[in-house]
Structures are given as C-alpha cells and as structure tokens.
Amino acid sequence: MVKVPWQEQILRLSVVLLGVILLACLVRRTGPHAVVQQTEAVGWGMALIIALGGISHLIKTWSWRLTFLCDLRQVSFGRAFALRLVSEGVGKLGLAGQVVGETTRVFLLGSSVPIANSVSSVTLDRGLYVLTSAIVSVAGIISALLLVSLSQSWRLYLVLLTSVLLLLLVATVVAMQRRWPLLSRCAGLIARLPWCRVWVMGKQSVIRSAENNLQQFCHNAPGLFWGCLGLNLACHGLAILEVYFVLHFMRVPVSLAQALILEALTKLINVVGIFNPGNAGTYEGGNMILAKLIGASSATGLTLSLCRRARSLFWSMIAGLCLITISISNKSPRLAAQTRSVPLAGHPMFVSGASDSIDSQKFSSTYNASVLAAGLRTRSAILNLPQGSRPCSEN
C-alpha cells in the first residue's frame, strides 16, 4: 500500500481539527440554546428534508445512466444508485476524496460495463453537474443584485464574481459548439505557475479526456445531453426547495427567490470544501454570513447549515451501508472474476481507507494514462456509431 507522507497527513488532520474547533466556537458564540430551539422548530420536517435529498440522488443517478453509450441491463438502477451514493459520500473528504469517489464508481461497475464507457460516463456526469452549478450560481447572484439591499462593497464583489462566472459560461458554450480545447489551454497556462506546475501537469491528460468526452457527447447525442442538463438543474431546484422548507419550518419569512440566493452563494462556499475535508466550520460560518443577506439572524444560518449537514450525514451513512453490501457481494466467484478483469482493480486507491493512503504523484501517471486511453477509445466508438445504435462492448 502506498503511504501518504506524514507531513501531508498532519496537514490534513490539522485542517479538519481547525474546522471542528471553528464550528464549536460558532455554536458557542451563537448560543447552544438558540440553535437547539430552532432545530426543535424544524422537528419532523427533517424527514421531508431527508426525502428531498433522496429524490435528488435518484435524479442524479438517472442523469448518470443517460451518459452511458452502452447497454446497462447488467447494471440495475438500484446498483447505480448505490454506486453514486458511495461516490458522493467519499467525495466529501476534499479533493483527494473526490478523486477516490469518482474512480471508485468506475471500479465497482466491474466488467458489466466496458472501462471506456465507465470512465467517460463518470467524467461527463461530474462535468455536467459543475456546469449546472455555475448556471445556478449566476442566476442566484443576479437575483441578489436585483432583490437584496447590499452595501457597496458586497455589490462590487458580486458584480465581479458574476462577470467572471458569465465569462466562463459563455466561453464554455462557445468552446463546446466550436470544439475549442479551452480547458486544456487554461490548464496549460495555469501549469506555468511554479506552485501549480506539478499538480496541473499530472492532471492534463484527465482534463483533455473530459473535454473531448463532453464535446463528443454534446454533438453526437444532443437529446441525451439536454436531458442530463435538465435533470441536473432539477437537482439544484430540489436544493433550493430544501433551503426554503428548512427556513419555513423555522418560521423565518422567506421567498423562493431568497432561497435561490442562499443556495447559489452556498455553492461558492462549498468550493472551500476542496481544501477543507468535510467543510466543517467554514460551511456553517458561511451560512451564518449569508443568512444576514435576507434579514435572518446568524443563529438561523447556523441551524440551516446544521440541518443540511444532518441530511448529508444520513445519506453518507446509507452510502457506507451500500459500500459494505457491494463489497460483500463482490466476494462471490462470478463478481470476483469480473472485478479482476477491470484494469484499475489492483490500484491502491481502491483499498479500504484509501483516502488516507494516496500518493497523488505516484498515482497520476498510471491513472491519467488509463483515463486518457479510455476517453480516446470512447471518442472513436462514438464517431463510428451507426445511427440509433448503442454498443455494449469494446472493439
């Protein structure tokens, strides 16, 4: 098993501990009694919040299945749902967790789906979710500028942020239509920075593969592309409803437009989770600040974040049970033989507890080469597709 340097392990643990300490300080400053009181006001409404989270996961699974260019009769909807839950649960552990979560999806699919289709579908699924997240963020920030009374500094920051996001969205749309290698070129520019060179160069093959897959999927299967886009937007709509219902249960006057604003800006806070595994403390603190934008108290923002975290933890526990069930089922002779046939099965990142044992520099060359090769094979397969056909095996 490849070991992570102890310095990096200490750094990760320190960030998590600082986040937990920050969360404890926020609860103490707000007042535990106020938080408990508002949490009790939500009461059985948490059941609805958890149900909305489950529906969102079901829609995400449906969207993911649409990105496959092969026959999925050997992979039931229930199994795909479990795999996506596992991926999302592991992905909450920061950047390394996201890498592990997505590649675990590829591995656990086994030989039921060709490796090229597995890698391509996971890449497309993540890319479409990020794209729709940016769309929702832009819509929410514009709503905040139009509907919320903001200070000059806040308004300036939001205008700048909106301009950057809109520029990125327009550039992405134009690049997809004209098949420009926009992401690859941006990665090349970032790689010139001394402190980013090693990491970005190790990910360039993954970026090229994702870019090629997304462009080919958009041009060769437009119906499926727009279907996936619509389903991902529906998931974000459920997240907005979640914010609305939690605040409604706490008897806080709120409109759907205000819920959109909170959800859009919360997505920007979630970016911090890339560097802070679990986003502990920073997520709650950000929500306390955002609550003031709609005239709510900091206690309301803290309770909102804790309720949403409780929903997330519930589905993460379900994901853990799914992972245990899948691991047990994979011990059968037939599934074990399938697992051995997957080229990535022997990689250390799929060993239990791998989120703490990944050496990204040693892993990147092997994994990136596999992803790039899989992406190129998928691209060739798409270009050679007869009209209306969906092959289920590699040539």
C-alpha positions as a LaTeX table, in Angstrom:
\begin{tabular}{lrrr}
\hline
Residue & $x$ (\AA) & $y$ (\AA) & $z$ (\AA) \\
\hline
Met1 & 0.00 & 0.00 & 0.00 \\
Val2 & 1.32 & 3.43 & $-0.97$ \\
Lys3 & 1.70 & 5.66 & 2.07 \\
Val4 & 0.98 & 9.36 & 2.20 \\
Pro5 & 3.90 & 11.38 & 3.68 \\
Trp6 & 3.40 & 12.01 & 7.37 \\
Gln7 & 3.71 & 15.75 & 6.82 \\
Glu8 & 0.71 & 15.68 & 4.50 \\
Gln9 & $-1.25$ & 13.54 & 6.92 \\
Ile10 & $-0.57$ & 16.02 & 9.73 \\
Leu11 & $-1.63$ & 18.91 & 7.49 \\
Arg12 & $-4.92$ & 17.22 & 6.59 \\
Leu13 & $-5.64$ & 16.37 & 10.22 \\
Ser14 & $-4.79$ & 19.93 & 11.29 \\
Val15 & $-7.22$ & 21.42 & 8.77 \\
Val16 & $-10.00$ & 19.11 & 9.95 \\
Leu17 & $-9.32$ & 19.88 & 13.62 \\
Leu18 & $-9.29$ & 23.62 & 12.95 \\
Gly19 & $-12.63$ & 23.29 & 11.16 \\
Val20 & $-14.17$ & 21.40 & 14.09 \\
Ile21 & $-12.81$ & 23.99 & 16.55 \\
Leu22 & $-14.27$ & 26.77 & 14.39 \\
Leu23 & $-17.66$ & 25.02 & 14.36 \\
Ala24 & $-17.60$ & 24.66 & 18.17 \\
Cys25 & $-16.74$ & 28.35 & 18.54 \\
Leu26 & $-19.58$ & 29.34 & 16.22 \\
Val27 & $-22.09$ & 27.28 & 18.21 \\
Arg28 & $-20.84$ & 28.72 & 21.49 \\
Arg29 & $-20.93$ & 32.30 & 20.20 \\
Thr30 & $-24.42$ & 31.90 & 18.76 \\
Gly31 & $-25.72$ & 30.18 & 21.85 \\
Pro32 & $-26.47$ & 26.45 & 22.04 \\
His33 & $-29.94$ & 27.19 & 23.42 \\
Ala34 & $-30.88$ & 29.27 & 20.36 \\
Val35 & $-29.62$ & 26.57 & 17.98 \\
Val36 & $-31.49$ & 23.80 & 19.86 \\
Gln37 & $-34.65$ & 25.89 & 19.91 \\
Gln38 & $-34.63$ & 26.46 & 16.17 \\
Thr39 & $-33.69$ & 22.85 & 15.48 \\
Glu40 & $-36.71$ & 21.74 & 17.51 \\
Ala41 & $-38.84$ & 24.08 & 15.40 \\
Val42 & $-37.81$ & 22.08 & 12.32 \\
Gly43 & $-38.83$ & 18.87 & 14.10 \\
Trp44 & $-40.29$ & 16.21 & 11.87 \\
Gly45 & $-39.69$ & 18.48 & 8.90 \\
Met46 & $-36.25$ & 16.86 & 8.79 \\
Ala47 & $-37.96$ & 13.80 & 7.33 \\
Leu48 & $-39.03$ & 15.91 & 4.33 \\
Ile49 & $-35.51$ & 17.34 & 4.01 \\
Ile50 & $-34.01$ & 13.83 & 4.02 \\
Ala51 & $-36.60$ & 12.70 & 1.47 \\
Leu52 & $-35.73$ & 15.62 & $-0.83$ \\
Gly53 & $-32.10$ & 14.57 & $-0.59$ \\
Gly54 & $-33.02$ & 11.03 & $-1.59$ \\
Ile55 & $-35.06$ & 12.23 & $-4.57$ \\
Ser56 & $-32.11$ & 14.36 & $-5.63$ \\
His57 & $-29.81$ & 11.32 & $-5.52$ \\
Leu58 & $-32.33$ & 9.35 & $-7.61$ \\
Ile59 & $-32.43$ & 12.09 & $-10.26$ \\
Lys60 & $-28.62$ & 12.29 & $-10.30$ \\
Thr61 & $-28.48$ & 8.52 & $-10.83$ \\
Trp62 & $-30.95$ & 8.80 & $-13.72$ \\
Ser63 & $-28.83$ & 11.54 & $-15.27$ \\
Trp64 & $-25.66$ & 9.48 & $-14.84$ \\
Arg65 & $-27.19$ & 6.47 & $-16.58$ \\
Leu66 & $-28.06$ & 8.63 & $-19.59$ \\
Thr67 & $-24.36$ & 9.35 & $-20.15$ \\
Phe68 & $-23.56$ & 5.70 & $-20.89$ \\
Leu69 & $-23.19$ & 4.74 & $-24.55$ \\
Cys70 & $-23.81$ & 1.06 & $-23.92$ \\
Asp71 & $-26.40$ & $-1.45$ & $-22.75$ \\
Leu72 & $-26.91$ & $-1.17$ & $-18.98$ \\
Arg73 & $-29.16$ & $-4.18$ & $-18.44$ \\
Gln74 & $-26.45$ & $-5.81$ & $-16.32$ \\
Val75 & $-26.32$ & $-2.77$ & $-14.04$ \\
Ser76 & $-29.63$ & $-2.23$ & $-12.26$ \\
Phe77 & $-30.85$ & 1.21 & $-11.31$ \\
Gly78 & $-30.52$ & 0.25 & $-7.65$ \\
Arg79 & $-26.86$ & $-0.69$ & $-8.06$ \\
Ala80 & $-26.14$ & 2.55 & $-9.95$ \\
Phe81 & $-27.90$ & 4.47 & $-7.16$ \\
Ala82 & $-25.73$ & 2.78 & $-4.54$ \\
Leu83 & $-22.53$ & 3.46 & $-6.50$ \\
Arg84 & $-23.38$ & 7.12 & $-6.85$ \\
Leu85 & $-24.14$ & 7.38 & $-3.14$ \\
Val86 & $-20.74$ & 5.87 & $-2.36$ \\
Ser87 & $-19.04$ & 8.28 & $-4.75$ \\
Glu88 & $-20.74$ & 11.32 & $-3.20$ \\
Gly89 & $-20.05$ & 10.13 & 0.33 \\
Val90 & $-16.32$ & 9.68 & $-0.29$ \\
Gly91 & $-16.22$ & 12.94 & $-2.27$ \\
Lys92 & $-16.98$ & 14.94 & 0.87 \\
Leu93 & $-13.42$ & 14.30 & 2.07 \\
Gly94 & $-11.92$ & 17.07 & $-0.02$ \\
Leu95 & $-10.09$ & 16.97 & $-3.34$ \\
Ala96 & $-8.50$ & 13.57 & $-2.71$ \\
Gly97 & $-11.91$ & 12.25 & $-1.68$ \\
Gln98 & $-13.44$ & 13.41 & $-4.95$ \\
Val99 & $-10.75$ & 11.62 & $-6.95$ \\
Val100 & $-11.28$ & 8.45 & $-4.92$ \\
Gly101 & $-15.07$ & 8.71 & $-5.12$ \\
Glu102 & $-15.24$ & 9.08 & $-8.88$ \\
Thr103 & $-12.72$ & 6.34 & $-9.63$ \\
Thr104 & $-14.40$ & 4.02 & $-7.13$ \\
Arg105 & $-17.53$ & 4.31 & $-9.25$ \\
Val106 & $-15.54$ & 3.11 & $-12.27$ \\
Phe107 & $-14.01$ & 0.22 & $-10.35$ \\
Leu108 & $-17.20$ & $-1.03$ & $-8.69$ \\
Leu109 & $-19.04$ & $-1.17$ & $-12.01$ \\
Gly110 & $-16.76$ & $-4.13$ & $-12.80$ \\
Ser111 & $-16.83$ & $-5.75$ & $-16.22$ \\
Ser112 & $-20.58$ & $-5.18$ & $-16.57$ \\
Val113 & $-19.68$ & $-2.02$ & $-18.48$ \\
Pro114 & $-16.59$ & $-1.50$ & $-20.68$ \\
Ile115 & $-13.95$ & 0.53 & $-18.90$ \\
Ala116 & $-14.01$ & 3.22 & $-21.61$ \\
Asn117 & $-17.74$ & 3.77 & $-21.12$ \\
Ser118 & $-17.38$ & 3.79 & $-17.33$ \\
Val119 & $-14.65$ & 6.44 & $-17.26$ \\
Ser120 & $-16.37$ & 8.56 & $-19.88$ \\
Ser121 & $-19.75$ & 8.48 & $-18.14$ \\
Val122 & $-18.31$ & 9.44 & $-14.75$ \\
Thr123 & $-16.38$ & 12.32 & $-16.34$ \\
Leu124 & $-19.47$ & 13.55 & $-18.18$ \\
Asp125 & $-21.64$ & 13.24 & $-15.09$ \\
Arg126 & $-19.29$ & 15.36 & $-12.99$ \\
Gly127 & $-18.76$ & 17.92 & $-15.77$ \\
Leu128 & $-22.49$ & 18.46 & $-16.31$ \\
Tyr129 & $-23.08$ & 18.87 & $-12.59$ \\
Val130 & $-20.35$ & 21.52 & $-12.34$ \\
Leu131 & $-21.75$ & 23.31 & $-15.40$ \\
Thr132 & $-25.29$ & 23.46 & $-13.98$ \\
Ser133 & $-23.92$ & 24.55 & $-10.59$ \\
Ala134 & $-22.30$ & 27.52 & $-12.31$ \\
Ile135 & $-25.59$ & 28.37 & $-14.05$ \\
Val136 & $-27.49$ & 28.30 & $-10.74$ \\
Ser137 & $-24.79$ & 30.39 & $-9.06$ \\
Val138 & $-25.03$ & 33.06 & $-11.75$ \\
Ala139 & $-28.84$ & 33.13 & $-11.50$ \\
Gly140 & $-28.69$ & 33.44 & $-7.72$ \\
Ile141 & $-26.07$ & 36.20 & $-7.70$ \\
Ile142 & $-28.04$ & 38.21 & $-10.27$ \\
Ser143 & $-31.15$ & 37.79 & $-8.12$ \\
Ala144 & $-29.20$ & 39.04 & $-5.10$ \\
Leu145 & $-28.07$ & 42.12 & $-7.01$ \\
Leu146 & $-31.65$ & 42.90 & $-8.06$ \\
Leu147 & $-33.63$ & 41.98 & $-4.95$ \\
Val148 & $-31.38$ & 42.37 & $-1.91$ \\
Ser149 & $-30.25$ & 45.61 & $-0.33$ \\
Leu150 & $-26.46$ & 45.31 & $-0.33$ \\
Ser151 & $-23.58$ & 47.51 & 0.71 \\
Gln152 & $-21.36$ & 48.97 & $-1.98$ \\
Ser153 & $-18.54$ & 46.52 & $-1.19$ \\
Trp154 & $-20.85$ & 43.48 & $-1.33$ \\
Arg155 & $-22.36$ & 44.70 & $-4.59$ \\
Leu156 & $-18.92$ & 45.23 & $-6.11$ \\
Tyr157 & $-17.75$ & 41.75 & $-5.13$ \\
Leu158 & $-20.90$ & 40.10 & $-6.50$ \\
Val159 & $-20.71$ & 42.04 & $-9.78$ \\
Leu160 & $-17.11$ & 40.95 & $-10.27$ \\
Leu161 & $-17.95$ & 37.35 & $-9.39$ \\
Thr162 & $-20.94$ & 37.33 & $-11.73$ \\
Ser163 & $-18.85$ & 38.75 & $-14.56$ \\
Val164 & $-16.23$ & 36.05 & $-14.12$ \\
Leu165 & $-18.80$ & 33.24 & $-13.99$ \\
Leu166 & $-20.70$ & 34.57 & $-17.00$ \\
Leu167 & $-17.48$ & 34.88 & $-18.96$ \\
Leu168 & $-16.59$ & 31.28 & $-18.11$ \\
Leu169 & $-20.08$ & 30.03 & $-19.05$ \\
Val170 & $-20.09$ & 31.86 & $-22.39$ \\
Ala171 & $-16.57$ & 30.64 & $-23.14$ \\
Thr172 & $-17.62$ & 27.08 & $-22.29$ \\
Val173 & $-20.68$ & 27.21 & $-24.58$ \\
Val174 & $-18.71$ & 28.67 & $-27.48$ \\
Ala175 & $-15.87$ & 26.19 & $-26.94$ \\
Met176 & $-18.32$ & 23.27 & $-26.97$ \\
Gln177 & $-20.01$ & 24.48 & $-30.16$ \\
Arg178 & $-16.74$ & 25.06 & $-31.99$ \\
Arg179 & $-14.85$ & 22.26 & $-30.20$ \\
Trp180 & $-12.12$ & 24.54 & $-28.92$ \\
Pro181 & $-9.71$ & 22.98 & $-26.40$ \\
Leu182 & $-10.49$ & 25.75 & $-23.89$ \\
Leu183 & $-9.99$ & 23.73 & $-20.71$ \\
Ser184 & $-6.74$ & 22.20 & $-21.95$ \\
Arg185 & $-5.32$ & 25.59 & $-22.85$ \\
Cys186 & $-6.35$ & 27.11 & $-19.50$ \\
Ala187 & $-4.67$ & 24.19 & $-17.74$ \\
Gly188 & $-1.54$ & 24.81 & $-19.80$ \\
Leu189 & $-1.50$ & 28.46 & $-18.70$ \\
Ile190 & $-2.01$ & 27.53 & $-15.05$ \\
Ala191 & 0.79 & 24.97 & $-15.33$ \\
Arg192 & 3.21 & 27.82 & $-15.93$ \\
Leu193 & 2.76 & 28.92 & $-12.32$ \\
Pro194 & 5.58 & 27.42 & $-10.23$ \\
Trp195 & 3.37 & 26.31 & $-7.32$ \\
Cys196 & 0.80 & 24.66 & $-9.63$ \\
Arg197 & 3.05 & 23.14 & $-12.30$ \\
Val198 & 3.49 & 19.63 & $-10.87$ \\
Trp199 & $-0.16$ & 19.12 & $-9.92$ \\
Val200 & $-1.65$ & 20.52 & $-13.16$ \\
Met201 & 0.77 & 18.66 & $-15.42$ \\
Gly202 & $-0.22$ & 15.44 & $-13.70$ \\
Lys203 & $-3.90$ & 16.16 & $-14.47$ \\
Gln204 & $-3.63$ & 17.40 & $-18.06$ \\
Ser205 & $-4.49$ & 14.03 & $-19.59$ \\
Val206 & $-7.61$ & 13.82 & $-17.42$ \\
Ile207 & $-8.62$ & 17.36 & $-18.44$ \\
Arg208 & $-8.15$ & 16.59 & $-22.15$ \\
Ser209 & $-10.14$ & 13.38 & $-21.83$ \\
Ala210 & $-13.00$ & 15.10 & $-20.01$ \\
Glu211 & $-13.07$ & 17.91 & $-22.55$ \\
Asn212 & $-13.14$ & 15.54 & $-25.53$ \\
Asn213 & $-15.85$ & 13.36 & $-23.96$ \\
Leu214 & $-18.10$ & 16.32 & $-23.16$ \\
Gln215 & $-17.78$ & 17.82 & $-26.65$ \\
Gln216 & $-18.43$ & 14.50 & $-28.39$ \\
Phe217 & $-21.41$ & 13.74 & $-26.16$ \\
Cys218 & $-22.92$ & 17.17 & $-26.84$ \\
His219 & $-22.55$ & 16.93 & $-30.64$ \\
Asn220 & $-23.35$ & 13.25 & $-31.19$ \\
Ala221 & $-26.13$ & 12.78 & $-28.64$ \\
Pro222 & $-27.81$ & 16.20 & $-28.22$ \\
Gly223 & $-31.05$ & 14.72 & $-26.87$ \\
Leu224 & $-29.26$ & 12.87 & $-24.09$ \\
Phe225 & $-27.09$ & 15.91 & $-23.39$ \\
Trp226 & $-30.05$ & 18.23 & $-22.85$ \\
Gly227 & $-31.82$ & 15.53 & $-20.85$ \\
Cys228 & $-28.86$ & 15.24 & $-18.48$ \\
Leu229 & $-28.61$ & 19.02 & $-18.26$ \\
Gly230 & $-32.30$ & 19.28 & $-17.35$ \\
Leu231 & $-32.07$ & 16.55 & $-14.71$ \\
Asn232 & $-29.07$ & 18.23 & $-13.09$ \\
Leu233 & $-30.93$ & 21.53 & $-13.00$ \\
Ala234 & $-33.84$ & 19.70 & $-11.35$ \\
Cys235 & $-31.45$ & 18.52 & $-8.61$ \\
His236 & $-30.42$ & 22.11 & $-7.95$ \\
Gly237 & $-34.10$ & 23.04 & $-7.85$ \\
Leu238 & $-34.63$ & 20.47 & $-5.08$ \\
Ala239 & $-31.70$ & 22.00 & $-3.17$ \\
Ile240 & $-33.44$ & 25.39 & $-3.39$ \\
Leu241 & $-36.66$ & 23.82 & $-2.07$ \\
Glu242 & $-34.63$ & 22.30 & 0.77 \\
Val243 & $-33.44$ & 25.76 & 1.85 \\
Tyr244 & $-36.97$ & 27.13 & 1.54 \\
Phe245 & $-38.56$ & 24.37 & 3.65 \\
Val246 & $-35.95$ & 24.47 & 6.41 \\
Leu247 & $-36.41$ & 28.21 & 6.83 \\
His248 & $-40.18$ & 27.83 & 6.59 \\
Phe249 & $-40.17$ & 25.23 & 9.38 \\
Met250 & $-38.15$ & 27.67 & 11.50 \\
Arg251 & $-40.89$ & 30.26 & 10.83 \\
Val252 & $-38.50$ & 32.55 & 9.00 \\
Pro253 & $-40.26$ & 34.54 & 6.26 \\
Val254 & $-38.53$ & 33.60 & 3.02 \\
Ser255 & $-39.35$ & 33.53 & $-0.69$ \\
Leu256 & $-38.17$ & 31.11 & $-3.34$ \\
Ala257 & $-36.02$ & 33.89 & $-4.80$ \\
Gln258 & $-34.27$ & 34.32 & $-1.46$ \\
Ala259 & $-33.81$ & 30.56 & $-1.20$ \\
Leu260 & $-32.22$ & 30.64 & $-4.66$ \\
Ile261 & $-29.82$ & 33.37 & $-3.49$ \\
Leu262 & $-28.78$ & 31.38 & $-0.41$ \\
Glu263 & $-28.29$ & 28.16 & $-2.40$ \\
Ala264 & $-26.31$ & 29.91 & $-5.14$ \\
Leu265 & $-23.90$ & 31.51 & $-2.70$ \\
Thr266 & $-23.69$ & 28.30 & $-0.65$ \\
Lys267 & $-22.33$ & 26.55 & $-3.74$ \\
Leu268 & $-19.45$ & 29.02 & $-3.72$ \\
Ile269 & $-18.82$ & 28.20 & $-0.05$ \\
Asn270 & $-18.69$ & 24.52 & $-0.96$ \\
Val271 & $-15.65$ & 25.24 & $-3.11$ \\
Val272 & $-13.75$ & 25.67 & 0.17 \\
Gly273 & $-14.53$ & 22.02 & 0.86 \\
Ile274 & $-11.89$ & 21.11 & $-1.72$ \\
Phe275 & $-9.26$ & 22.31 & 0.72 \\
Asn276 & $-11.11$ & 21.64 & 3.99 \\
Pro277 & $-12.20$ & 17.98 & 4.12 \\
Gly278 & $-15.82$ & 17.89 & 5.18 \\
Asn279 & $-16.02$ & 21.69 & 5.03 \\
Ala280 & $-16.50$ & 21.69 & 8.80 \\
Gly281 & $-16.75$ & 25.14 & 10.31 \\
Thr282 & $-16.33$ & 27.05 & 7.05 \\
Tyr283 & $-19.70$ & 25.81 & 5.74 \\
Glu284 & $-21.53$ & 26.82 & 8.90 \\
Gly285 & $-19.73$ & 30.17 & 9.16 \\
Gly286 & $-20.51$ & 30.99 & 5.54 \\
Asn287 & $-24.21$ & 30.24 & 6.04 \\
Met288 & $-24.30$ & 32.50 & 9.10 \\
Ile289 & $-23.00$ & 35.37 & 6.95 \\
Leu290 & $-25.37$ & 34.62 & 4.07 \\
Ala291 & $-28.42$ & 34.49 & 6.36 \\
Lys292 & $-27.94$ & 38.18 & 7.10 \\
Leu293 & $-28.42$ & 38.96 & 3.40 \\
Ile294 & $-32.11$ & 38.04 & 3.71 \\
Gly295 & $-32.53$ & 39.69 & 7.09 \\
Ala296 & $-32.26$ & 36.49 & 9.15 \\
Ser297 & $-30.17$ & 36.01 & 12.27 \\
Ser298 & $-26.82$ & 34.24 & 12.42 \\
Ala299 & $-28.48$ & 31.53 & 14.54 \\
Thr300 & $-30.87$ & 30.89 & 11.64 \\
Gly301 & $-27.96$ & 30.49 & 9.23 \\
Leu302 & $-26.17$ & 28.14 & 11.61 \\
Thr303 & $-29.27$ & 26.00 & 12.14 \\
Leu304 & $-29.90$ & 25.88 & 8.39 \\
Ser305 & $-26.37$ & 24.60 & 7.77 \\
Leu306 & $-26.62$ & 22.03 & 10.58 \\
Cys307 & $-29.92$ & 20.68 & 9.24 \\
Arg308 & $-28.45$ & 20.33 & 5.76 \\
Arg309 & $-25.36$ & 18.68 & 7.20 \\
Ala310 & $-27.58$ & 16.22 & 9.09 \\
Arg311 & $-29.28$ & 15.31 & 5.81 \\
Ser312 & $-25.88$ & 14.86 & 4.20 \\
Leu313 & $-24.64$ & 12.66 & 7.05 \\
Phe314 & $-27.77$ & 10.50 & 6.83 \\
Trp315 & $-27.18$ & 9.71 & 3.17 \\
Ser316 & $-23.47$ & 9.26 & 3.81 \\
Met317 & $-24.32$ & 6.53 & 6.33 \\
Ile318 & $-26.58$ & 4.92 & 3.73 \\
Ala319 & $-23.64$ & 5.13 & 1.32 \\
Gly320 & $-21.45$ & 3.32 & 3.86 \\
Leu321 & $-24.01$ & 0.52 & 4.13 \\
Cys322 & $-24.17$ & 0.33 & 0.34 \\
Leu323 & $-20.38$ & 0.05 & 0.14 \\
Ile324 & $-20.36$ & $-2.78$ & 2.68 \\
Thr325 & $-23.13$ & $-4.60$ & 0.78 \\
Ile326 & $-21.36$ & $-4.20$ & $-2.56$ \\
Ser327 & $-18.05$ & $-5.34$ & $-1.05$ \\
Ile328 & $-19.69$ & $-8.49$ & 0.33 \\
Ser329 & $-21.47$ & $-9.23$ & $-2.95$ \\
Asn330 & $-18.21$ & $-8.81$ & $-4.87$ \\
Lys331 & $-16.73$ & $-11.73$ & $-2.94$ \\
Ser332 & $-18.86$ & $-14.16$ & $-4.92$ \\
Pro333 & $-16.85$ & $-16.12$ & $-7.55$ \\
Arg334 & $-18.65$ & $-14.61$ & $-10.50$ \\
Leu335 & $-18.30$ & $-10.99$ & $-9.41$ \\
Ala336 & $-14.75$ & $-11.53$ & $-8.22$ \\
Ala337 & $-13.84$ & $-12.73$ & $-11.71$ \\
Gln338 & $-15.46$ & $-9.61$ & $-13.14$ \\
Thr339 & $-13.51$ & $-7.42$ & $-10.76$ \\
Arg340 & $-10.20$ & $-9.00$ & $-11.74$ \\
Ser341 & $-10.93$ & $-8.16$ & $-15.35$ \\
Val342 & $-11.03$ & $-4.41$ & $-14.63$ \\
Pro343 & $-7.60$ & $-2.84$ & $-15.33$ \\
Leu344 & $-7.84$ & $-0.43$ & $-12.40$ \\
Ala345 & $-8.87$ & $-3.02$ & $-9.81$ \\
Gly346 & $-5.43$ & $-3.52$ & $-8.36$ \\
His347 & $-4.72$ & 0.10 & $-7.78$ \\
Pro348 & $-4.10$ & 1.14 & $-4.15$ \\
Met349 & $-6.79$ & 3.82 & $-4.25$ \\
Phe350 & $-9.48$ & 1.15 & $-4.14$ \\
Val351 & $-8.16$ & $-0.40$ & $-0.93$ \\
Ser352 & $-10.26$ & 0.30 & 2.14 \\
Gly353 & $-9.24$ & 3.60 & 3.71 \\
Ala354 & $-7.52$ & 4.70 & 0.54 \\
Ser355 & $-8.45$ & 8.32 & 1.06 \\
Asp356 & $-5.61$ & 8.44 & 3.58 \\
Ser357 & $-3.14$ & 6.45 & 1.53 \\
Ile358 & $-2.99$ & 8.07 & $-1.90$ \\
Asp359 & 0.27 & 9.37 & $-3.20$ \\
Ser360 & $-1.01$ & 11.62 & $-5.96$ \\
Gln361 & 2.32 & 11.98 & $-7.74$ \\
Lys362 & 2.91 & 8.23 & $-8.00$ \\
Phe363 & $-0.70$ & 7.56 & $-8.88$ \\
Ser364 & $-1.27$ & 10.25 & $-11.50$ \\
Ser365 & 0.84 & 8.77 & $-14.31$ \\
Thr366 & $-0.93$ & 5.38 & $-14.21$ \\
Tyr367 & $-4.44$ & 6.67 & $-13.67$ \\
Asn368 & $-4.21$ & 9.58 & $-16.10$ \\
Ala369 & $-2.91$ & 7.30 & $-18.84$ \\
Ser370 & $-5.83$ & 4.94 & $-18.23$ \\
Val371 & $-8.36$ & 7.78 & $-18.32$ \\
Leu372 & $-6.90$ & 9.28 & $-21.49$ \\
Ala373 & $-6.81$ & 5.93 & $-23.27$ \\
Ala374 & $-10.37$ & 5.21 & $-22.20$ \\
Gly375 & $-11.52$ & 8.62 & $-23.38$ \\
Leu376 & $-9.87$ & 8.19 & $-26.77$ \\
Arg377 & $-11.44$ & 4.75 & $-27.20$ \\
Thr378 & $-14.85$ & 6.18 & $-26.30$ \\
Arg379 & $-14.39$ & 9.05 & $-28.74$ \\
Ser380 & $-13.60$ & 6.64 & $-31.55$ \\
Ala381 & $-16.57$ & 4.50 & $-30.63$ \\
Ile382 & $-18.93$ & 7.50 & $-30.70$ \\
Leu383 & $-17.67$ & 8.67 & $-34.09$ \\
Asn384 & $-18.21$ & 5.20 & $-35.54$ \\
Leu385 & $-21.69$ & 4.74 & $-34.06$ \\
Pro386 & $-24.33$ & 3.67 & $-36.60$ \\
Gln387 & $-27.43$ & 5.83 & $-36.35$ \\
Gly388 & $-29.56$ & 4.71 & $-33.38$ \\
Ser389 & $-27.21$ & 2.01 & $-32.14$ \\
Arg390 & $-25.76$ & 1.72 & $-28.60$ \\
Pro391 & $-22.92$ & $-0.78$ & $-28.47$ \\
Cys392 & $-22.31$ & $-2.61$ & $-25.22$ \\
Ser393 & $-18.80$ & $-3.91$ & $-25.79$ \\
Glu394 & $-15.50$ & $-2.51$ & $-26.87$ \\
Asn395 & $-13.97$ & $-3.26$ & $-30.25$ \\
\hline
\end{tabular}
